[in-house]
Amino acid sequence: MLIDVRKCIGCYNCVLACKDEHCGNEYPGYSAAQPMTGHFWIKIIERERGVYPKVKMSFIPVLCMHCENASCVKMAKDGAVYRRPDGIILIDPEKAKLRKEILNSCPYRVIYWNDEKNIPQKCTFCAHLLDQGFLEPRCVEACPTDALIFGNLDDPTSKVSQKILSSDIEALRPGYGLMEKVVYTGLPKKFVAGTVIYGDTGECAENIPVNLICNGECRIGRTNVFGDFEFEGLPDNSKCSIEITAPGYNSYKIEVITRTDIYLGRIMLQPSEQV
């Protein structure tokens, strides 16, 4: 599965579709019914970024990563957690009974405990539907923006294969080294933004160049009709220099460090004849 975070609008359709499919429904051999509360086989992490008036929201869907190097499979050596030939990882509802330690094997914390049945549970990629010929899990089917893309990586013509080839992809937590089968594009990085105003007239400085240099990379942007500019996708804790130039006005220069998202506020350009 490829998740394009830039397309996720936080509608929670995926969460509701998962609940609709699994709550109260037993799928023998695949999973017991998901409890009505307490389980989020797909959940949405809401991340607020920036400061007023430049505030942005990012929504990051998180589910079982179906890792190639899955720590849950390694812990449950008796087949209580296993990987199918197609790569989907399932928890055996019978063999995993009373095995609460399986929850702690997952660093993503996406395995949940069913108190009533005394079993661990998680996302199954709707394997019961895929085995019936369905092409997608319910969460993917319900996504209105195509933020979730699912398919067969062994098929180079599949939508997910094509999208991965054309995108910069990464794991949600690459440091875990689990070779996740759920990958992301567009994960939020740091941004620097500002609003440029002509100091002598108070008008918005439209369509003027803004240059940014960060880690040796140069980016060139322009202000919009409101004088706003923004550089997105900057690396953490990096020193960046910004220069704004407009004919007849003194240039504006500033250096920042991307420890957080940065809004520079209103930048007043002064006419060049003024000292």
N, C-alpha and C positions, 0 to 999 in steps of 0.2 A: 504494500500500500504506500502510495505517495501522498503526503499531505501538504498542500500549498497554503501556508498560513496567511498569505496575503489575500486569499479569496475567502477565508473564513470570516463570517459576519456575526458569529455568536448567536445564531438563531436557535441552537439546541435541537434542531430536527434530528440529528444523529443520535443524541441521547434519548429522545422520545421514541425513535424507531427501535432502538435497542431494547428499551423497556417493553414496548409493545410486542416485540418478538419473543422475549425471554421470560418476562414476569408471568408467573402462573402457568408456564408451559414447560412440560418435561420433554426432553429429547433423549431417550435412552441410548446409551453408547456415546453420546456427545456431551450432554450437560443436564444437570437437574435444573429445576426452575429457579430463575433469579428472584431473590426476595424483592418485595415492593420498595423497601427503603434500605439505605446503607450501602448498596452496591452501585458502582458506576463503571460498567465494563467499557464504556467510553465516557470520558469526562472532558470538560473544557476548562483549561487554565486561562483566567482572565488577567491580562497584564496591562496596567495603566502606565503610560509613558509620558515623560515631559512634565511641564508645569504650565499653569494658566498664563496666557490664553492659548498656548500651543500644547494641547493635550491629545494624545492618541491612545487608542485601545487596540491591543492585539489579542486574538483568541487562538489558543493552541490546543487542538484535540489530542488527547492522550489515551492510548489503549494498550493492550498487550502487544509487545513489539515482535512476538514470534521469532525470537532471536535464533540465529544459527548457532551461536555459542551460549545457549540458554543455561543460566545458573539453576533454574527450577528443574530442568530435566536432569542435570548432574546430581542434584540433591536427591531426587526421587528415583533412585536407581532400579526400583522394582516395577517400573512402568506406570506408577501413579500419575506421573506427568511424562508425556511422550510426544515425539515429533512424528507426524505422518510423512509419507513419501513426498507429498506436495509441499512440505515445509510448515504446515499449520501445526501449532502446538496445542494439545488438548490435555485436560485434567480428567483422569478416569474417575467418575463419581463414586465407584465402588472401592477401588484400591486406595483412594485418597482420603477415605473416612478417618476422622480423628487425627489427621496429619496437619495440624495447625502450623508446624514449623515450615511448611512449604511457603507460607506467606512471606516469611523473612528472607527467602531465597531470592526474591525479586527486588533489585535495587530501584526499579521504577515504582514499586508499591502499587501494582495494578492487579494483584491477586487479593480477593476478598473472602472473608469467612462467613459461611452460612451457619448461624447459630442453631437453627432448627434442625438441619440435617447433619451438622458437624462435618462439613466438607469445605475445602477451598474451591473457589470458582473464579472465572475470568472470561474475557472475550474469547470466543471460539472462531472468529471470522465467519460466523454463521455457517459452519462447515456442514451442518445438516441440510441447509439450502443448496450449497454448492454441489453436494453429492446428488441432489435431485435435478441438477442442470441449471440452477440459477447462476448468473454470471457475477453477481456482486453480493456482499453482505448488505443487510438492511440499512446500516448507517450510510453506506456509500449511495445506495439507491435513493435515500431520503435527502441527500445534500443538494440544495437548490443552486449552489454556485460552482459545483465541480471542484470544491476544495479537497475532496477525498477521491482518489483515483485508485482503482483496484484491478489487478489482473495477473497474468502469467508472465513472469520475467523470462522464462525459457522461450517465449514466443516474441521474436524481435519486432513483429508487426503489431503487438498489442499496444493499447493506448498507454499503459503504464510504462512499458519499455521505451516508447517513443518520447514520453514526457521526461523520463529520467535521463535520457540521452541529451535532451535539450535544456536541462535545468542544472543549476548548482545545488546538489543535494547534500544533506548531512544528517547525522543521527541527532536525536534530541540531546543525548548525553554521550558524546563520542568517547569520553574518558572511560566509560564502562567497558569498552572493547567487546561488546556482545554480538557484533555483526547483525544488527537489527534488520528485520524485514519490513518494518514500518519506518520510512525515511521522510525527511522534511525538506521543503524548499521555502525560502522567504521567512525563516525564523527571525524574529526581531533582533536587530542590532542597535547600536546607538545612532542618534541623529543629532545634527546641529542645524538650527533654523534661526531666522531673524526677520525683521521687517524694516525696510529701508525707506527713509523719509527725506525729502529735500528740506534742509534746515531753514532756508530763506523763505520758502513758499508754504511749507507744511503739506505739500502734495506727495502722494505716493510715488516712489521712484520705480517706474515701470520699465521692464526690459533692459536692465543694466547688468553687466557681467559680474559674477561673483566667483572667485577662484578659491579652491580649497586644495591644500597639500596635506596629505596624511600618510605617514609611513612611506614617504617617497612617491606616492601615487597622486597625480594631479587630476582634479575634477573641475570642470567648468560648468557653471549653471547661470541662470538668469532669473531676475525677479519677475513675478507675475504682475497682473494689473493692480494688485493691492500692495505691491512692493515686497511681497513675501518671497523668501527663498528657503530651500531645505535640501540638506544632503543626508540621505538615509543609508543605512547599511554600513556604518563605520565600525571598525574594530574597537574592542574595549580597551580602556586605559592607554589610548594612543594620543600623542601630541599632534594637533592639527593647527595649521595656520590658515587664516581666511583674509582675503583682500577684496575690497569692493571699490570699483572705479566707475566714475561717471564724468563725461566731458564737462569742464567748467567747475568741477568740485574737487576738494581735497580727497585723496584716497583714504580709505578706512582699513586699518589692519588690526588683527587681534589673533592671539594664540590661545587655544583651549586644550584641555585634556578630557577625553571622553570617558570619565569615570561614571557619568550619568548622561542621560539625554539632555541636550542644552538648547535653551531658547535665549538668544542674545537680546531679545526685547527690541525696542525701537531704536534704530541706528540713524542718527541725524547727520546727513552729509552737509558740510559747510562749503559755501562758494570758495573757490581757490584764491580769490583776491583778498580774502580775510586771513588774518594772521591767527 
